[in-house]
Amino acid sequence: MPSREATVASAVGLHARPASLFVQEVARLDVPVKIHKEGKRAVDAKSMLGVMTLGARCGDVVTLTAEGDGAEEALDRLVAFLEIDHDAS
């Protein structure tokens, strides 16, 4: 199962608006994706509540995993998404 690490760039971390945007981005993909932060359980990346329970802050590193056709491309896309400050716009 492919995986990638990403550093959360949004100033408020994966909370509120950035978490919502991330979940929407994941929902556009055709592959199941999990997100994990050290010390926390991996959660379904399509779950707003799950993503927010990770408590990922700006600068935290999260691990994304995906499976199926297109998993590598999906992970690349999500890493790029997380490494943008969505609070700046």
C-alpha positions as CSV (number, residue, x, y, z in Angstrom):
1,M,0.0,0.0,0.0
2,P,1.6,3.3,-1.1
3,S,2.1,6.0,1.5
4,R,3.4,9.6,1.6
5,E,4.2,12.0,4.4
6,A,3.1,15.6,4.3
7,T,3.6,18.6,6.5
8,V,0.4,20.5,7.3
9,A,0.9,24.1,6.1
10,S,-2.4,25.7,7.1
11,A,-2.0,28.1,10.0
12,V,-4.9,26.5,12.0
13,G,-3.8,23.0,11.0
14,L,-6.4,20.5,9.9
15,H,-9.2,22.2,11.7
16,A,-12.4,23.9,10.4
17,R,-12.0,25.3,6.9
18,P,-8.7,23.5,5.9
19,A,-10.1,20.2,7.2
20,S,-13.3,20.7,5.2
21,L,-11.4,21.5,2.1
22,F,-9.1,18.5,2.5
23,V,-12.1,16.1,3.0
24,Q,-13.7,17.5,-0.1
25,E,-10.5,17.0,-2.1
26,V,-10.4,13.3,-0.8
27,A,-14.0,12.8,-1.8
28,R,-13.2,13.7,-5.4
29,L,-10.8,10.8,-5.6
30,D,-11.7,7.2,-6.6
31,V,-9.4,5.5,-4.1
32,P,-9.8,4.9,-0.3
33,V,-7.4,7.1,1.7
34,K,-6.4,7.0,5.3
35,I,-4.6,9.8,7.2
36,H,-2.5,9.2,10.3
37,K,-0.6,11.4,12.8
38,E,2.0,9.9,15.2
39,G,0.3,8.9,18.4
40,K,-3.1,8.7,16.8
41,R,-5.0,6.0,15.0
42,A,-5.3,6.2,11.2
43,V,-8.7,7.5,10.1
44,D,-10.7,7.6,6.9
45,A,-9.7,10.8,5.1
46,K,-13.3,11.3,3.9
47,S,-14.4,11.7,7.5
48,M,-14.5,15.3,8.7
49,L,-14.8,14.3,12.3
50,G,-12.0,11.7,11.9
51,V,-9.6,14.2,10.3
52,M,-10.3,16.8,13.0
53,T,-9.8,14.3,15.8
54,L,-6.2,13.9,14.7
55,G,-5.5,17.4,16.1
56,A,-2.9,18.0,13.3
57,R,-1.4,21.5,13.7
58,C,0.6,23.7,11.4
59,G,4.0,22.1,10.9
60,D,2.8,18.6,12.0
61,V,3.7,15.7,9.7
62,V,0.9,13.3,8.7
63,T,1.1,10.1,6.8
64,L,-1.4,9.3,4.0
65,T,-2.0,5.9,2.6
66,A,-4.2,4.8,-0.3
67,E,-4.9,1.6,-2.2
68,G,-6.1,0.7,-5.6
69,D,-5.6,2.0,-9.1
70,G,-4.5,5.6,-9.0
71,A,-3.3,5.5,-5.4
72,E,0.1,7.0,-6.2
73,E,-1.4,9.9,-8.1
74,A,-4.0,10.5,-5.4
75,L,-1.3,10.7,-2.7
76,D,0.8,13.1,-4.7
77,R,-2.2,15.3,-5.2
78,L,-3.1,15.2,-1.5
79,V,0.4,15.9,-0.3
80,A,0.5,19.0,-2.5
81,F,-2.9,20.0,-1.1
82,L,-1.8,19.7,2.5
83,E,1.4,21.6,1.9
84,I,-0.5,24.8,0.9
85,D,-1.7,27.3,3.6
86,H,-5.5,27.3,2.9
87,D,-6.0,30.0,5.6
88,A,-4.0,32.5,3.5
89,S,-6.6,32.7,0.8
